[in-house]
Amino acid sequence: MESLQFFSLIGMGMIAAVTAVILRQHRPEFAMLVSVAAGVFIFGGIISGMRPVVNQVRDIFALTSMPQGNIQVIFRALGICFLTQIACDACKDAGENAIGAKVELAGKITVMAISLPLFGQVLGIVRSLLM
């Protein structure tokens, strides 16, 4: 991610935060919309700026003997973690801490579920080393 893009995302976040604080005093329902919209735009900016990083990580993994399926599981887990954190923060910003906690739990369970094949492979390696 280029530094100019990074600083523009930070600036957008600061402007959205100030706007949300001002709106919260007069129209709380619009403050929530500003917060969610800013989160979506910032996340989109981050995703578009991360393409070179993802490509570089893929190149690094290509040098290893790790199967392509394992790399996909890692990227899916990272994506789930990021999306879960954003959704959880949005719930907490809306004052719904209990819902945010449930979203966080759902994300953790989803990461665990998609990672089960990797755990099975690790256990198989450990078993082969011990025998």
PAKETOR-642494 format. One record per residue: chain; x, y, z of N, C-alpha, C in turn. Coordinates in nm, 4 decimals. Layout:
N
+---+----------+----------+----------+----------+----------+----------+----------+----------+----------+
! c !     n_c1 !     n_c2 !     n_c3 !    ca_c1 !    ca_c2 !    ca_c3 !     c_c1 !     c_c2 !     c_c3 !
+---+----------+----------+----------+----------+----------+----------+----------+----------+----------+
! A !        X !        Y !        Z !        X !        Y !        Z !        X !        Y !        Z !
...
+---+----------+----------+----------+----------+----------+----------+----------+----------+----------+
//
This chain:
131
+---+----------+----------+----------+----------+----------+----------+----------+----------+----------+
! c !     n_c1 !     n_c2 !     n_c3 !    ca_c1 !    ca_c2 !    ca_c3 !     c_c1 !     c_c2 !     c_c3 !
+---+----------+----------+----------+----------+----------+----------+----------+----------+----------+
! A !   0.0853 !  -0.1173 !   0.0000 !   0.0000 !   0.0000 !   0.0000 !   0.0897 !   0.1233 !   0.0000 !
! A !   0.0611 !   0.2134 !  -0.0892 !   0.1393 !   0.3350 !  -0.0976 !   0.1078 !   0.4261 !   0.0207 !
! A !   0.2069 !   0.5053 !   0.0610 !   0.1876 !   0.5902 !   0.1787 !   0.0802 !   0.6956 !   0.1544 !
! A !   0.0679 !   0.7458 !   0.0317 !  -0.0351 !   0.8451 !   0.0027 !  -0.1742 !   0.7851 !   0.0227 !
! A !  -0.1928 !   0.6623 !  -0.0252 !  -0.3210 !   0.5954 !  -0.0075 !  -0.3468 !   0.5695 !   0.1407 !
! A !  -0.2429 !   0.5312 !   0.2135 !  -0.2555 !   0.5062 !   0.3568 !  -0.2992 !   0.6329 !   0.4306 !
! A !  -0.2343 !   0.7440 !   0.4002 !  -0.2686 !   0.8691 !   0.4682 !  -0.4070 !   0.9194 !   0.4288 !
! A !  -0.4486 !   0.8941 !   0.3052 !  -0.5835 !   0.9352 !   0.2659 !  -0.6889 !   0.8520 !   0.3398 !
! A !  -0.6593 !   0.7242 !   0.3627 !  -0.7525 !   0.6414 !   0.4402 !  -0.7605 !   0.6892 !   0.5853 !
! A !  -0.6470 !   0.7265 !   0.6407 !  -0.6465 !   0.7792 !   0.7776 !  -0.7251 !   0.9099 !   0.7841 !
! A !  -0.7028 !   0.9968 !   0.6864 !  -0.7767 !   1.1233 !   0.6823 !  -0.9257 !   1.1012 !   0.6698 !
! A !  -0.9646 !   1.0079 !   0.5849 !  -1.1057 !   0.9764 !   0.5694 !  -1.1652 !   0.9247 !   0.7005 !
! A !  -1.0888 !   0.8413 !   0.7694 !  -1.1358 !   0.7899 !   0.8977 !  -1.1527 !   0.8996 !   1.0010 !
! A !  -1.0593 !   0.9923 !   1.0039 !  -1.0686 !   1.1030 !   1.1007 !  -1.1883 !   1.1932 !   1.0694 !
! A !  -1.2082 !   1.2239 !   0.9419 !  -1.3224 !   1.3074 !   0.9023 !  -1.4531 !   1.2369 !   0.9355 !
! A !  -1.4603 !   1.1080 !   0.9079 !  -1.5818 !   1.0311 !   0.9385 !  -1.6066 !   1.0264 !   1.0887 !
! A !  -1.4998 !   1.0130 !   1.1678 !  -1.5166 !   1.0078 !   1.3133 !  -1.5700 !   1.1406 !   1.3668 !
! A !  -1.5150 !   1.2504 !   1.3197 !  -1.5617 !   1.3826 !   1.3649 !  -1.7053 !   1.4047 !   1.3204 !
! A !  -1.7367 !   1.3672 !   1.1965 !  -1.8733 !   1.3812 !   1.1461 !  -1.9701 !   1.2970 !   1.2287 !
! A !  -1.9303 !   1.1757 !   1.2622 !  -2.0173 !   1.0883 !   1.3421 !  -2.0397 !   1.1450 !   1.4815 !
! A !  -1.9369 !   1.2023 !   1.5412 !  -1.9515 !   1.2614 !   1.6750 !  -2.0489 !   1.3789 !   1.6702 !
! A !  -2.0349 !   1.4626 !   1.5688 !  -2.1252 !   1.5775 !   1.5562 !  -2.2683 !   1.5314 !   1.5307 !
! A !  -2.2842 !   1.4348 !   1.4398 !  -2.4178 !   1.3842 !   1.4087 !  -2.4814 !   1.3121 !   1.5267 !
! A !  -2.4007 !   1.2457 !   1.6074 !  -2.4544 !   1.1693 !   1.7201 !  -2.5307 !   1.2589 !   1.8181 !
! A !  -2.4911 !   1.3845 !   1.8256 !  -2.5586 !   1.4782 !   1.9154 !  -2.6973 !   1.5158 !   1.8642 !
! A !  -2.7145 !   1.5226 !   1.7307 !  -2.8401 !   1.5701 !   1.6740 !  -2.9211 !   1.4603 !   1.6060 !
! A !  -2.8545 !   1.3742 !   1.5316 !  -2.9217 !   1.2669 !   1.4581 !  -2.8425 !   1.1379 !   1.4723 !
! A !  -2.8596 !   1.0666 !   1.5829 !  -2.7792 !   0.9458 !   1.6072 !  -2.7909 !   0.8392 !   1.4979 !
! A !  -2.9075 !   0.8315 !   1.4332 !  -2.9240 !   0.7289 !   1.3297 !  -2.8328 !   0.7554 !   1.2102 !
! A !  -2.8059 !   0.8811 !   1.1791 !  -2.7146 !   0.9134 !   1.0695 !  -2.5688 !   0.8924 !   1.1092 !
! A !  -2.5392 !   0.9090 !   1.2370 !  -2.4026 !   0.8859 !   1.2845 !  -2.3630 !   0.7412 !   1.2609 !
! A !  -2.4542 !   0.6504 !   1.2841 !  -2.4266 !   0.5087 !   1.2611 !  -2.4024 !   0.4813 !   1.1128 !
! A !  -2.4829 !   0.5429 !   1.0274 !  -2.4645 !   0.5241 !   0.8831 !  -2.3296 !   0.5774 !   0.8370 !
! A !  -2.2879 !   0.6920 !   0.8881 !  -2.1577 !   0.7486 !   0.8529 !  -2.0470 !   0.6536 !   0.8975 !
! A !  -2.0614 !   0.5987 !   1.0161 !  -1.9605 !   0.5074 !   1.0691 !  -1.9491 !   0.3811 !   0.9840 !
! A !  -2.0604 !   0.3225 !   0.9495 !  -2.0588 !   0.2005 !   0.8685 !  -2.0057 !   0.2293 !   0.7279 !
! A !  -2.0511 !   0.3381 !   0.6682 !  -2.0051 !   0.3726 !   0.5338 !  -1.8544 !   0.3975 !   0.5324 !
! A !  -1.8043 !   0.4681 !   0.6321 !  -1.6603 !   0.4934 !   0.6399 !  -1.5843 !   0.3620 !   0.6545 !
! A !  -1.6367 !   0.2721 !   0.7354 !  -1.5719 !   0.1419 !   0.7527 !  -1.5656 !   0.0639 !   0.6226 !
! A !  -1.6728 !   0.0667 !   0.5451 !  -1.6763 !  -0.0038 !   0.4174 !  -1.5758 !   0.0574 !   0.3193 !
! A !  -1.5740 !   0.1909 !   0.3103 !  -1.4804 !   0.2562 !   0.2181 !  -1.3353 !   0.2329 !   0.2584 !
! A !  -1.3079 !   0.2414 !   0.3868 !  -1.1705 !   0.2206 !   0.4332 !  -1.1282 !   0.0767 !   0.4074 !
! A !  -1.2165 !  -0.0181 !   0.4359 !  -1.1843 !  -0.1581 !   0.4114 !  -1.1601 !  -0.1828 !   0.2623 !
! A !  -1.2426 !  -0.1212 !   0.1774 !  -1.2219 !  -0.1344 !   0.0333 !  -1.0874 !  -0.0780 !  -0.0105 !
! A !  -1.0488 !   0.0341 !   0.0479 !  -0.9193 !   0.0927 !   0.0174 !  -0.8044 !   0.0051 !   0.0621 !
! A !  -0.8219 !  -0.0569 !   0.1763 !  -0.7183 !  -0.1471 !   0.2265 !  -0.7049 !  -0.2677 !   0.1352 !
! A !  -0.8167 !  -0.3247 !   0.0963 !  -0.8147 !  -0.4430 !   0.0098 !  -0.7476 !  -0.4111 !  -0.1233 !
! A !  -0.7825 !  -0.2978 !  -0.1834 !  -0.7226 !  -0.2641 !  -0.3130 !  -0.5733 !  -0.2361 !  -0.2997 !
! A !  -0.5304 !  -0.1849 !  -0.1855 !  -0.3892 !  -0.1572 !  -0.1655 !  -0.3074 !  -0.2781 !  -0.1247 !
! A !  -0.3740 !  -0.3851 !  -0.0875 !  -0.3031 !  -0.5035 !  -0.0399 !  -0.2698 !  -0.6037 !  -0.1499 !
! A !  -0.3120 !  -0.5790 !  -0.2714 !  -0.2845 !  -0.6718 !  -0.3807 !  -0.1356 !  -0.7034 !  -0.3968 !
! A !  -0.0469 !  -0.6037 !  -0.3967 !   0.0952 !  -0.6359 !  -0.4092 !   0.1467 !  -0.7214 !  -0.2931 !
! A !   0.0947 !  -0.6973 !  -0.1753 !   0.1381 !  -0.7750 !  -0.0586 !   0.0939 !  -0.9197 !  -0.0730 !
! A !  -0.0302 !  -0.9392 !  -0.1131 !  -0.0826 !  -1.0754 !  -0.1318 !  -0.0030 !  -1.1482 !  -0.2400 !
! A !   0.0280 !  -1.0786 !  -0.3485 !   0.1073 !  -1.1413 !  -0.4553 !   0.2459 !  -1.1793 !  -0.4057 !
! A !   0.3055 !  -1.0940 !  -0.3241 !   0.4387 !  -1.1247 !  -0.2709 !   0.4333 !  -1.2437 !  -0.1753 !
! A !   0.3290 !  -1.2510 !  -0.0932 !   0.3146 !  -1.3650 !  -0.0022 !   0.2941 !  -1.4932 !  -0.0829 !
! A !   0.2162 !  -1.4863 !  -0.1891 !   0.1970 !  -1.6041 !  -0.2754 !   0.3289 !  -1.6483 !  -0.3374 !
! A !   0.4114 !  -1.5525 !  -0.3795 !   0.5426 !  -1.5865 !  -0.4356 !   0.6301 !  -1.6557 !  -0.3320 !
! A !   0.6240 !  -1.6082 !  -0.2082 !   0.7025 !  -1.6696 !  -0.1002 !   0.6548 !  -1.8128 !  -0.0763 !
! A !   0.5221 !  -1.8310 !  -0.0716 !   0.4688 !  -1.9659 !  -0.0521 !   0.5012 !  -2.0567 !  -0.1700 !
! A !   0.5124 !  -2.0003 !  -0.2894 !   0.5446 !  -2.0811 !  -0.4073 !   0.6843 !  -2.1408 !  -0.3959 !
! A !   0.7720 !  -2.0758 !  -0.3221 !   0.9068 !  -2.1276 !  -0.3023 !   0.9099 !  -2.2454 !  -0.2051 !
! A !   0.8048 !  -2.2621 !  -0.1282 !   0.7976 !  -2.3735 !  -0.0335 !   0.7285 !  -2.4920 !  -0.1004 !
! A !   0.7270 !  -2.6022 !  -0.0314 !   0.6595 !  -2.7197 !  -0.0851 !   0.5176 !  -2.7328 !  -0.0286 !
! A !   0.4656 !  -2.6231 !   0.0259 !   0.3321 !  -2.6258 !   0.0845 !   0.2267 !  -2.6376 !  -0.0261 !
! A !   0.1316 !  -2.7278 !  -0.0100 !   0.0253 !  -2.7425 !  -0.1104 !  -0.0574 !  -2.6147 !  -0.1254 !
! A !  -0.1076 !  -2.5904 !  -0.2462 !  -0.1861 !  -2.4701 !  -0.2758 !  -0.3109 !  -2.4621 !  -0.1881 !
! A !  -0.3706 !  -2.5760 !  -0.1555 !  -0.4899 !  -2.5776 !  -0.0703 !  -0.4635 !  -2.5204 !   0.0681 !
! A !  -0.3450 !  -2.5477 !   0.1216 !  -0.3104 !  -2.4940 !   0.2533 !  -0.2979 !  -2.3425 !   0.2492 !
! A !  -0.2411 !  -2.2915 !   0.1423 !  -0.2265 !  -2.1466 !   0.1282 !  -0.3640 !  -2.0815 !   0.1185 !
! A !  -0.4546 !  -2.1436 !   0.0469 !  -0.5903 !  -2.0897 !   0.0358 !  -0.6589 !  -2.0867 !   0.1706 !
! A !  -0.6382 !  -2.1892 !   0.2520 !  -0.6980 !  -2.1919 !   0.3863 !  -0.6446 !  -2.0756 !   0.4691 !
! A !  -0.5154 !  -2.0488 !   0.4591 !  -0.4556 !  -1.9393 !   0.5353 !  -0.5157 !  -1.8059 !   0.4930 !
! A !  -0.5273 !  -1.7821 !   0.3613 !  -0.5845 !  -1.6561 !   0.3139 !  -0.7320 !  -1.6441 !   0.3506 !
! A !  -0.8066 !  -1.7528 !   0.3430 !  -0.9481 !  -1.7490 !   0.3834 !  -0.9611 !  -1.7158 !   0.5317 !
! A !  -0.8770 !  -1.7777 !   0.6124 !  -0.8815 !  -1.7516 !   0.7561 !  -0.8499 !  -1.6046 !   0.7851 !
! A !  -0.7507 !  -1.5497 !   0.7165 !  -0.7191 !  -1.4078 !   0.7353 !  -0.8353 !  -1.3185 !   0.6935 !
! A !  -0.8976 !  -1.3500 !   0.5816 !  -1.0131 !  -1.2726 !   0.5365 !  -1.1277 !  -1.2789 !   0.6353 !
! A !  -1.1536 !  -1.3974 !   0.6881 !  -1.2601 !  -1.4126 !   0.7874 !  -1.2276 !  -1.3322 !   0.9124 !
! A !  -1.1021 !  -1.3346 !   0.9542 !  -1.0624 !  -1.2575 !   1.0734 !  -1.0839 !  -1.1086 !   1.0525 !
! A !  -1.0434 !  -1.0575 !   0.9365 !  -1.0608 !  -0.9148 !   0.9094 !  -1.2085 !  -0.8766 !   0.9043 !
! A !  -1.2880 !  -0.9532 !   0.8307 !  -1.4300 !  -0.9219 !   0.8194 !  -1.5016 !  -0.9340 !   0.9536 !
! A !  -1.4642 !  -1.0340 !   1.0311 !  -1.5245 !  -1.0510 !   1.1630 !  -1.4929 !  -0.9321 !   1.2527 !
! A !  -1.3686 !  -0.8864 !   1.2493 !  -1.3304 !  -0.7723 !   1.3329 !  -1.4071 !  -0.6464 !   1.2936 !
! A !  -1.4224 !  -0.6244 !   1.1643 !  -1.4965 !  -0.5067 !   1.1173 !  -1.6424 !  -0.5156 !   1.1598 !
! A !  -1.7053 !  -0.6313 !   1.1410 !  -1.8449 !  -0.6484 !   1.1796 !  -1.8628 !  -0.6355 !   1.3301 !
! A !  -1.7704 !  -0.6924 !   1.4058 !  -1.7770 !  -0.6843 !   1.5512 !  -1.7637 !  -0.5395 !   1.5982 !
! A !  -1.6703 !  -0.4663 !   1.5405 !  -1.6525 !  -0.3259 !   1.5763 !  -1.7749 !  -0.2425 !   1.5404 !
! A !  -1.8372 !  -0.2721 !   1.4256 !  -1.9581 !  -0.1998 !   1.3856 !  -2.0712 !  -0.2261 !   1.4851 !
! A !  -2.0837 !  -0.3500 !   1.5294 !  -2.1868 !  -0.3822 !   1.6295 !  -2.1602 !  -0.3090 !   1.7604 !
! A !  -2.0362 !  -0.3076 !   1.8022 !  -2.0021 !  -0.2401 !   1.9277 !  -2.0198 !  -0.0896 !   1.9165 !
! A !  -1.9883 !  -0.0326 !   1.7988 !  -2.0116 !   0.1101 !   1.7776 !  -2.1594 !   0.1443 !   1.7860 !
! A !  -2.2437 !   0.0495 !   1.7439 !  -2.3882 !   0.0706 !   1.7500 !  -2.4436 !   0.0454 !   1.8900 !
! A !  -2.3562 !   0.0094 !   1.9833 !  -2.4006 !  -0.0161 !   2.1198 !  -2.4506 !  -0.1565 !   2.1422 !
! A !  -2.4304 !  -0.2440 !   2.0471 !  -2.4768 !  -0.3824 !   2.0564 !  -2.3583 !  -0.4735 !   2.0876 !
! A !  -2.3084 !  -0.4641 !   2.2090 !  -2.1916 !  -0.5427 !   2.2494 !  -2.2199 !  -0.6926 !   2.2469 !
! A !  -2.3392 !  -0.7318 !   2.2863 !  -2.3728 !  -0.8744 !   2.2893 !  -2.3733 !  -0.9324 !   2.1476 !
! A !  -2.4295 !  -0.8592 !   2.0531 !  -2.4301 !  -0.9065 !   1.9145 !  -2.2871 !  -0.9107 !   1.8612 !
! A !  -2.2080 !  -0.8092 !   1.8947 !  -2.0678 !  -0.8078 !   1.8527 !  -1.9919 !  -0.9285 !   1.9040 !
! A !  -2.0187 !  -0.9672 !   2.0287 !  -1.9525 !  -1.0848 !   2.0853 !  -1.9940 !  -1.2120 !   2.0118 !
! A !  -2.1205 !  -1.2199 !   1.9722 !  -2.1676 !  -1.3383 !   1.8980 !  -2.1055 !  -1.3430 !   1.7584 !
! A !  -2.0903 !  -1.2262 !   1.6947 !  -2.0252 !  -1.2211 !   1.5630 !  -1.8807 !  -1.2676 !   1.5760 !
! A !  -1.8138 !  -1.2236 !   1.6821 !  -1.6760 !  -1.2640 !   1.7054 !  -1.6656 !  -1.4151 !   1.7265 !
! A !  -1.7569 !  -1.4714 !   1.8034 !  -1.7587 !  -1.6153 !   1.8262 !  -1.7833 !  -1.6902 !   1.6949 !
! A !  -1.8751 !  -1.6395 !   1.6127 !  -1.9025 !  -1.7034 !   1.4838 !  -1.7775 !  -1.7019 !   1.3958 !
! A !  -1.7042 !  -1.5930 !   1.3967 !  -1.5810 !  -1.5855 !   1.3190 !  -1.4778 !  -1.6856 !   1.3663 !
! A !  -1.4633 !  -1.6983 !   1.4975 !  -1.3665 !  -1.7938 !   1.5524 !  -1.4030 !  -1.9371 !   1.5158 !
! A !  -1.5308 !  -1.9689 !   1.5257 !  -1.5748 !  -2.1050 !   1.4921 !  -1.5545 !  -2.1322 !   1.3431 !
! A !  -1.5805 !  -2.0320 !   1.2589 !  -1.5619 !  -2.0488 !   1.1148 !  -1.4152 !  -2.0714 !   1.0811 !
! A !  -1.3254 !  -1.9949 !   1.1431 !  -1.1816 !  -2.0141 !   1.1199 !  -1.1404 !  -2.1535 !   1.1655 !
! A !  -1.1914 !  -2.1958 !   1.2797 !  -1.1573 !  -2.3291 !   1.3279 !  -1.2067 !  -2.4365 !   1.2301 !
! A !  -1.3283 !  -2.4186 !   1.1794 !  -1.3854 !  -2.5183 !   1.0893 !  -1.3068 !  -2.5287 !   0.9585 !
! A !  -1.2658 !  -2.4146 !   0.9014 !  -1.1922 !  -2.4240 !   0.7744 !  -1.0474 !  -2.4666 !   0.7965 !
! A !  -0.9989 !  -2.4585 !   0.9208 !  -0.8611 !  -2.4981 !   0.9503 !  -0.8471 !  -2.6439 !   0.9897 !
! A !  -0.9568 !  -2.7151 !   1.0081 !  -0.9502 !  -2.8543 !   1.0511 !  -0.8655 !  -2.9427 !   0.9591 !
! A !  -0.8741 !  -2.9266 !   0.8272 !  -0.7868 !  -3.0093 !   0.7424 !  -0.6376 !  -2.9860 !   0.7700 !
! A !  -0.6007 !  -2.8632 !   0.7994 !  -0.4605 !  -2.8346 !   0.8319 !  -0.4198 !  -2.9017 !   0.9622 !
! A !  -0.5082 !  -2.8980 !   1.0606 !  -0.4780 !  -2.9646 !   1.1878 !  -0.4594 !  -3.1148 !   1.1665 !
! A !  -0.5433 !  -3.1729 !   1.0806 !  -0.5286 !  -3.3154 !   1.0502 !  -0.3944 !  -3.3460 !   0.9848 !
! A !  -0.3499 !  -3.2593 !   0.8954 !  -0.2205 !  -3.2790 !   0.8314 !  -0.1065 !  -3.2672 !   0.9323 !
! A !  -0.1162 !  -3.1698 !   1.0216 !  -0.0117 !  -3.1514 !   1.1234 !  -0.0060 !  -3.2735 !   1.2143 !
! A !  -0.1222 !  -3.3236 !   1.2552 !  -0.1235 !  -3.4429 !   1.3400 !  -0.0656 !  -3.5642 !   1.2670 !
! A !  -0.0932 !  -3.5752 !   1.1367 !  -0.0345 !  -3.6842 !   1.0591 !   0.1164 !  -3.6759 !   1.0522 !
! A !   0.1686 !  -3.5548 !   1.0387 !   0.3140 !  -3.5352 !   1.0362 !   0.3745 !  -3.5714 !   1.1719 !
! A !   0.3086 !  -3.5257 !   1.2789 !   0.3592 !  -3.5555 !   1.4134 !   0.3568 !  -3.7063 !   1.4375 !
! A !   0.2489 !  -3.7718 !   1.3957 !   0.2395 !  -3.9152 !   1.4138 !   0.3497 !  -3.9889 !   1.3379 !
! A !   0.3770 !  -3.9441 !   1.2147 !   0.4821 !  -4.0098 !   1.1361 !   0.6206 !  -3.9870 !   1.1963 !
! A !   0.6404 !  -3.8730 !   1.2604 !   0.7691 !  -3.8445 !   1.3239 !   0.7880 !  -3.9264 !   1.4511 !
! A !   0.6789 !  -3.9519 !   1.5219 !   0.6878 !  -4.0262 !   1.6477 !   0.7007 !  -4.1754 !   1.6260 !
! A !   0.6606 !  -4.2256 !   1.5114 !   0.6642 !  -4.3710 !   1.4883 !   0.7869 !  -4.4114 !   1.4141 !
+---+----------+----------+----------+----------+----------+----------+----------+----------+----------+
//
